[in-house]
Amino acid sequence: MSEYDVIVVGGGNAAFCAALAAAEKGASVLVLEAAPEDEAGGNSAFTAGAMRVVYNGVDDIKALVPDLSDDEIAITDFGTYTQDQFFDDMARVTQYRTDPDLCELLVTKSLPTLLWMREKGIRFVPIYGRQAFKVDGKFKFWGGLTVETVGGGPGLVEMLTTSAKKHGVEIRYETRAIDLLCEGNKVNGVRVRHENEISEIKGKSVVLASGGFEANTEWRTRYLGPGWDMAKVRGSRFNTGEGIRMALEIGASPMGNWSGCHAVGWEMNAPEFGDLAVGDQFQKHSYPFALMVNAKGERFVDEGADFRNYTYAKYGRVILNQPGQFAWQIFDAKTKHLQRDEYNIRQCTKVTANTIEELAKKLEGVDADAFVKTIAEYNAAVNQDTAFNPNVKDGKRTTGLAIDKTNWANTIDTAPFEGYATTYGVTFTFGGLSVNNDAQVMNLDYKPIEGLFAAGELVGGIFYFNYPGGTGLTSGSVFGKIAGEAAAG
Ligand SMILES: Cc1cc2nc3c(=O)[nH]c(=O)nc-3n(C[C@H](O)[C@H](O)[C@H](O)COP(=O)(O)OP(=O)(O)OC[C@H]3O[C@@H](n4cnc5c(N)ncnc54)[C@H](O)[C@@H]3O)c2cc1C
């Protein structure tokens, strides 16, 4: 029987960061990936690779992106994203429920961890366009999200895989961990299924990094509640909660917001699970510059409550709660140029029209008369004295509506008009396992289970209710590195 120092369950960002950290300490490391090689990389492969990281100015960005040119620096206001800003964002969006110890690790170790990833061969670039618009000749970054990995999520997984192989990590694809092996109270390996054969692999310690339960329709219904069975899964079909189940079965403690998840507005006719050829492009994230209406032809949320990064992850649930579980996003010609690239894909459910009345008839499932009235009332309520600026919360708002739009409120009056149909797509689940500051999984008495570590989506206690964009990958990297180092002993 083969034996390793560290067995890592999962093949996404958290898993590879754990594997690289363990290998750096001299451990022999095996990565088990349930997916075949062409679908490997979990949700990490579906991302844009955007990573939330603390930086105190352009020098820190330059350390992450050494080939940033002087010309780029001259036309860019990177601002800062300090530890205090990151803490504030985490506290605010989680309604002060984030675990203080885990949050502190996430925030304080974000920059050192990304710099360590750079040493391991992961390259980053600034997110021009999506996270900074050019206004008066200058880009200004907003919302604490400034760098992404080269090649997005697929690039990240490829760079991590290459680096892991270079550092001697063995990877077995299509190998699903199905149980943890224990000797007394200590975990000492995993039982796996590969091509319908069951076998056992011994390891001095095991790191679980196999994602949440977002791709498990039964668990979604059981824990998130009615309606979540119908959610489109934005990413990997392999994240079915197996890692969480295996740990709970040997007495691990559950932790965090088990009824909560990250879910967004997502193309109405997207497939059941993510499609790597499309990646994250089924999302429709330019709604702060649009209006959203439901089947009643009514607005139902403040589209401009905050930067997209701080609202998108909770608006999926808001769409689930609308009649028929859909929403149309409405744009006119004035803000069309601000649409993200995902509005240009072939697989959009999109209608266009030259008048609001004509558009109303084309919005399938929507009360047309009520929609026309909604637009007229909205237009009349827009404050025309405040200047529109997409780079800041501009305060250009409506007043007097049942639900006001509090930033970026432009009138919808310039043809051509466009509508995009969305439903809700689940990204990942918030509930998971309890871990301590060394990423050791805790038992029901809140004592560490010897030999068992966890990182990434399946760690509970970090996110509640909502989530600041770009934190999932950073969390996987920070806790993956901690877990890998600790597991290597
Ligand atoms: C469309 C989309 C876009 C996103 N964009 C961003 C973004 O830009 N920035 C950001 O920070 N976050 C983003 N996220 C969230 C991000 O993907 C996750 O937070 C992060 O990738 C989680 O990493 P992970 O390693 O924990 O899990 P994953 O990357 O999902 O890895 C889990 C792995 O475990 C494997 N696995 C599951 N069960 C088993 C088993 N029993 N045995 C063996 N292997 C198993 C899976 O195949 C997979 O390889 C996005 C998510 C989606 C779906």
The ligand as an SDF file (V2000), in Angstrom:
LIG
                    3D

 53 58  0  0  0  0  0  0  0  0999 V2000
  -18.2940   31.1460  -12.0030 C   0  0  0  0  0  0  0  0  0  0  0  0
  -17.4860   31.4500  -10.7590 C   0  0  0  0  0  0  0  0  0  0  0  0
  -16.7000   32.5950  -10.7150 C   0  0  0  0  0  0  0  0  0  0  0  0
  -15.9730   32.8930   -9.5580 C   0  0  0  0  0  0  0  0  0  0  0  0
  -15.1320   33.9680   -9.5650 N   0  0  0  0  0  0  0  0  0  0  0  0
  -14.3170   34.1850   -8.5030 C   0  0  0  0  0  0  0  0  0  0  0  0
  -13.2940   35.1720   -8.5490 C   0  0  0  0  0  0  0  0  0  0  0  0
  -13.0500   35.8190   -9.5750 O   0  0  0  0  0  0  0  0  0  0  0  0
  -12.5620   35.3500   -7.4240 N   0  0  0  0  0  0  0  0  0  0  0  0
  -12.7340   34.5960   -6.2810 C   0  0  0  0  0  0  0  0  0  0  0  0
  -12.0420   34.8110   -5.2910 O   0  0  0  0  0  0  0  0  0  0  0  0
  -13.6470   33.6180   -6.2490 N   0  0  0  0  0  0  0  0  0  0  0  0
  -14.4290   33.3940   -7.3160 C   0  0  0  0  0  0  0  0  0  0  0  0
  -15.3350   32.3680   -7.2740 N   0  0  0  0  0  0  0  0  0  0  0  0
  -15.3890   31.5440   -6.0340 C   0  0  0  0  0  0  0  0  0  0  0  0
  -14.2070   30.5730   -6.0600 C   0  0  0  0  0  0  0  0  0  0  0  0
  -14.3250   29.7440   -7.1820 O   0  0  0  0  0  0  0  0  0  0  0  0
  -14.1110   29.7020   -4.8370 C   0  0  0  0  0  0  0  0  0  0  0  0
  -14.2540   30.4330   -3.6630 O   0  0  0  0  0  0  0  0  0  0  0  0
  -12.7440   28.9860   -4.8140 C   0  0  0  0  0  0  0  0  0  0  0  0
  -12.3610   28.5920   -6.0910 O   0  0  0  0  0  0  0  0  0  0  0  0
  -12.8230   27.7800   -3.9240 C   0  0  0  0  0  0  0  0  0  0  0  0
  -11.6110   27.0800   -3.9980 O   0  0  0  0  0  0  0  0  0  0  0  0
  -11.5070   25.6400   -3.3740 P   0  0  0  0  0  0  0  0  0  0  0  0
  -10.1490   25.1530   -3.6980 O   0  0  0  0  0  0  0  0  0  0  0  0
  -11.9820   25.6330   -1.9760 O   0  0  0  0  0  0  0  0  0  0  0  0
  -12.5970   24.7830   -4.1620 O   0  0  0  0  0  0  0  0  0  0  0  0
  -12.6180   24.2540   -5.7400 P   0  0  0  0  0  0  0  0  0  0  0  0
  -11.7290   25.1220   -6.5320 O   0  0  0  0  0  0  0  0  0  0  0  0
  -14.0180   24.1560   -6.0590 O   0  0  0  0  0  0  0  0  0  0  0  0
  -11.9230   22.8620   -5.5930 O   0  0  0  0  0  0  0  0  0  0  0  0
  -12.5860   21.7550   -5.0320 C   0  0  0  0  0  0  0  0  0  0  0  0
  -11.9890   20.5230   -5.6500 C   0  0  0  0  0  0  0  0  0  0  0  0
  -12.3580   19.3490   -4.9580 O   0  0  0  0  0  0  0  0  0  0  0  0
  -12.6260   18.3140   -5.8960 C   0  0  0  0  0  0  0  0  0  0  0  0
  -13.4330   17.3210   -5.1870 N   0  0  0  0  0  0  0  0  0  0  0  0
  -14.6860   17.4300   -4.7090 C   0  0  0  0  0  0  0  0  0  0  0  0
  -15.0380   16.3010   -4.0340 N   0  0  0  0  0  0  0  0  0  0  0  0
  -13.9570   15.4780   -4.0760 C   0  0  0  0  0  0  0  0  0  0  0  0
  -13.6820   14.1730   -3.5380 C   0  0  0  0  0  0  0  0  0  0  0  0
  -14.5780   13.5170   -2.8050 N   0  0  0  0  0  0  0  0  0  0  0  0
  -12.4550   13.6260   -3.7740 N   0  0  0  0  0  0  0  0  0  0  0  0
  -11.5260   14.2850   -4.5290 C   0  0  0  0  0  0  0  0  0  0  0  0
  -11.7350   15.5220   -5.0350 N   0  0  0  0  0  0  0  0  0  0  0  0
  -12.9330   16.1160   -4.8060 C   0  0  0  0  0  0  0  0  0  0  0  0
  -13.2840   19.0380   -7.0330 C   0  0  0  0  0  0  0  0  0  0  0  0
  -13.2590   18.3040   -8.2200 O   0  0  0  0  0  0  0  0  0  0  0  0
  -12.3940   20.2860   -7.0980 C   0  0  0  0  0  0  0  0  0  0  0  0
  -11.2300   20.0470   -7.8220 O   0  0  0  0  0  0  0  0  0  0  0  0
  -16.0600   32.0370   -8.4220 C   0  0  0  0  0  0  0  0  0  0  0  0
  -16.8180   30.8680   -8.4890 C   0  0  0  0  0  0  0  0  0  0  0  0
  -17.5170   30.5630   -9.6530 C   0  0  0  0  0  0  0  0  0  0  0  0
  -18.3040   29.2820   -9.6930 C   0  0  0  0  0  0  0  0  0  0  0  0
  1  2  1  0
  2  3  1  0
  2 52  2  0
  3  4  2  0
  4  5  1  0
  4 50  1  0
  5  6  2  0
  6  7  1  0
  6 13  1  0
  7  8  2  0
  7  9  1  0
  9 10  1  0
 10 11  2  0
 10 12  1  0
 12 13  2  0
 13 14  1  0
 14 15  1  0
 14 50  1  0
 15 16  1  0
 16 17  1  0
 16 18  1  0
 18 19  1  0
 18 20  1  0
 20 21  1  0
 20 22  1  0
 22 23  1  0
 23 24  1  0
 24 25  2  0
 24 26  1  0
 24 27  1  0
 27 28  1  0
 28 29  2  0
 28 30  1  0
 28 31  1  0
 31 32  1  0
 32 33  1  0
 33 34  1  0
 33 48  1  0
 34 35  1  0
 35 36  1  0
 35 46  1  0
 36 37  1  0
 36 45  1  0
 37 38  2  0
 38 39  1  0
 39 40  1  0
 39 45  2  0
 40 41  1  0
 40 42  2  0
 42 43  1  0
 43 44  2  0
 44 45  1  0
 46 47  1  0
 46 48  1  0
 48 49  1  0
 50 51  2  0
 51 52  1  0
 52 53  1  0
M  END
$$$$
